[in-house]
Amino acid sequence: MEQATILRGMTRDGSARILVINSRPIVNEAIRIHKTSPTATAALGRLLTATSLMGCMMGEKEDRLSVSVAGEGPLGKLIAASDYMGNVRGYVQHPEADVPLKTNGKLDVGTAIGKGTLTVLKDMGGQEPTNGTIPLVSGEIAEDIASYFATSEQIPTLCALGVLVDTDCTCRAAGGVMVQLLPFADPLVVDQLEKNANSLTNLSKQFEKGLSNEEIAAIALSGIEYDLFDELDVAYRCTCSRERMAAALHSVGKKELRRMLDEQLAEGKPEELTISCHFCGNSYCFTPENLEKLF
């Protein structure tokens, strides 16, 4: 079975770090769960790919990160969440929404998302969660992620993302590259990185040809000495559970839960509450007895 992997490395002089992901298995799992249209697949796939890379840049086991895109386009809101290893999950508000192709024949993710904002929320263990929100630059995701890092974290970042949707609506290829400048980066290295960026404009095609993460890294860092550190196995992984759903219901309060049960009865439905997870579609059923035990 194909495995999604993230490769991590750094230029030998410490000017920049690089992360490369082959995210095709993650995107195909998202398609299976959400039954996404081709444009929704491209949008959510890019967001999952970028969020996975951002997640694995966090340092501690308890760290969590989510990236949400709230646009005015037909896709509605998109959200992806990652753990510190890069395991990721996500959803799109209107997975069935689609728009006409661009004149060049490519999927029009920018139009499908529309004008709006991108928000990054970081939960770093015991610290207070931090968040940063920026206006969307293009809605194409990669430029918006780069803009977030430049604006909110003052880190010059190259972000290239690609999702290639097959004629049967599965994902034929998907991946991403993120290169971030570190403090006191050598201007000569920066110039070379900018030149190399042009070679990453059609990233999904390069993954489709079978290029490995190492070969993609070699393109991004061509002419620069670098070291590769490790490669992580990552996946589309939901963290929902009956216990978490029960906690969410408890926070609603006993009175409101009783009202919801009464509504069910008034509509001729069973006296129970069923909650479905946005990220994986799993459903959890709670009877009045189950709810009583929560309190």
N, C-alpha and C positions, 0 to 999 in steps of 0.2 A: 504493500500500500504506500502511495506517495506521501511524503512527510514534508510539511512546511518547515523551513529552516531559516535562521537569522545568523549571518556571519558578521563578526565584529573585528575591527582592526584600527590601526592608527598610523599616521605618517611617522617615519623614523625620527624626524626632528621635533615631533610633538606639535606640529602646526594644526593638525586636523584629525578628527576621528571619523570613521566610516562604518555604516551599517547597511547590509544588503539582505533583503528577504525575498525568498521565493514563496509567494502566498497563495498559489493556486488551490491547494487543498482547503485553505481557510475560506476562500471565496466560494468554492463549490459547496461547502457545508452551509454557508449562508444562503445560497440559492436553494438548496434542499429544504431548509427550514422555512424560509420566507417566500418562496415561489416568486422571485423577483423578475420584473421585466428586464430586457437587456440594458436599458439606461439606468434602472435602479441597481442592477448588478454592478455596473461600472462605478456608480457613485458610492454605494455601500462598500464595494470591494476596495476602492481606493482609500476610503476612510479607515476600514479595518486594517489595511496594510500599513498605513501611516501610524495608526494608534499602536499597533504591535511594536513597531520600531521605537516609538516614543516610550512605551512601557518598559522595554528592556534597557532603557537608559537610566532607570531609577535604581537606587542602590540597595534598598532594604526589602526583606521578604514581605513585610506588611504593606509596602507601598502600593498604591492603586492610582490609576489615571483614567479619566474619561474625556473624550472629545465629542462635542455636539455641534451640529450644523443646523441652524434654524433659518431656512430660506423661504421666500415667498412663492417659489415654483411649485409645480404639481407633486413633487416627491414629498413635500412637507419637511418634517424634522428627521434628521439622522443622528444616531448616537453610536459610539463604539467605546468599549471599556477594556482596559488591559491590566494584567498583573505585572509584577516586576520582571517576570521572565519573558513577557511578550505574548502570553496566551490571551486571546482576545474574543470578544463577543459583540454583537451589535444588532441594530434593527433600523428600518426605514419606515416612516409613518404610512406612506402609501406605496407599498412594494409593486403594485400593479401599474402605477403611473408610467407613461412613456411619452416621448416627444420625437418629432421627426429628426432624421440624421442631419448632420451639418452638410454643407455643400461639398466638402471633401470626403464624404461617406463615413465619417467617424461619429460615434455616439455623442450627443450634445448634453453632457453632464451639467455644464454651466447654466444652460437654459432650464433644465429640469430642476435644478436647485434654486436658481433665481437669486435676487438680492437678499442679503441677510447678514447673519453674524456667525462667527466661529468662537466657541468657548472651550477652554481647556481647564479641567478641574483636577487638581492633584491632592491626593490624600496620603500624606507622608507619615504614616504610623501615628504616633502620639501627638504630632503637631496639629495646629488648626489647618483644615484644608485651605488651599489657595486656588484662586481661579483668575483667569485672564480672558477678556473678550475683545475681539477685533471685528471690524466690518469685513465681510468677504471681499476679496480682491477680484476673483473671477468665478467662484463657485466650482472650479475644476479640481479642488482639494489640494493638489501639490503646491500651487502658488500660495494658497491660503495658509497652509501649514508653515511655509517659509516665512510668510508675512507675520504670522504669530510669533515665531522665534525672534525675528528681527525687532518687532514692536514691543512684545511683552517681556522677553528675556534677554534682549540685546545680544543675541547670538546669530551671527551671519550663517545661514543654512542653505544648502542646496538640497532640494527635495524633488525626486523624480518618481512618479508612480505610473503604473500601467496595468490595465485589465483588458484582456482580449476575450470577447464573448463569441462563442461558436454559433453556428447556424441552428443547433439544437438547444440554444439558450444556456448551455453549460459554459464554464470558464475554460478556455483553451490555454491561457497563460496569464499569470499575474505576478507582480513583484514590485519592489521599491528599493530606492537607494536614498540614503540620507548622509550628507557630508557636512560636518559642523566645524567651523574654525574655532580653535582654542586660543586663549590669551597669548599675545605676542607672536602670532603666526607670521612666518616668513613671507614677505610680499611676493617673492618669486614663486613660492608654492601656491599662493592665492591666485596669481596670474595663470599658472598651469591648470589649476582646478577649474577656473573659468573657461579656459580653452576646452578642457575635457568635457564640460557640461553639455556641449553641443552633440556629443556622441551618445547622450542618454535620452534624447528626445523621443525615441520610439522604443521604450524599454520593454513593453510587452512583446514586441516582435523579437527582441533579443532572447527573452526567456522562451518564446515559442520555438526558436531555433535550437534550444537545448543548452544554451550557455549556463554554466554553473554560477553560483554566488561568487566564487573565486575569480571567474572570468569577467563577471560584471564589475567586480572591485578593481580588476586590472585595467579595465577601460576607464573607470572613474578616476583612477590614480596613475594613469599613464604618464611616464616621465618623472615620477616621484617615488622615492624610496619609502617603503612601508612594511609593516608587520601585521600579520593576521593573528588574532588571539584565540578565538574560539568560535564554535558554531552551535547554536541552540536549536533544539527541536521544539517547535511551538504548534499550537492548534487553536481551532475555534472551540472554546471551552466555556460553558455556562456555569455559574456558581449558585444557581437557584436551588432551593431545597424547601421541603415542607416546613421546616423550622423557621426559615426566613420569611416565608409567606405568612406563617402564624404570627410572627412578630409584627409584620406589616398590618395585619388585621387587628391585632391588639392595640396598635397605635390609633386606629380609627375610633375606638371607644365602644363600650357595650351598648349604649343607647342607639348609636348610628347603625351598628350591626343588626340590632333588633328591627330597626326600620327597614333595612335592606332585605331581611328575611320576610317581613310582612309584605313587601313589594313583590317578592317572588311568589308568595301565596296568592296575592291579589291577581297576578297574571296567570294563575293556574299552573305554575311551575313548582317543582319539588322545594320543600323548605330546607334549602342548603345554599351555600355560596361556593362558587367555583372561580378560582383565580388562575389566569394563564400568564406564563412568563413571556414578556415581550421578546426576550433574547433567543429562547429555544422552543417556545410553543408548548412546553409541558404544562399540564393543568393539575391543580390541587383542589380537591373537594372538601368542604368543611360543613359538617352537620351542626344543628343547634347544640348537640352534646359536645362536639369538638370545640365549638366557640365558647361554651360555658366553662370548659376546662382552662381556657386561656386566662380567665379572670379568677 
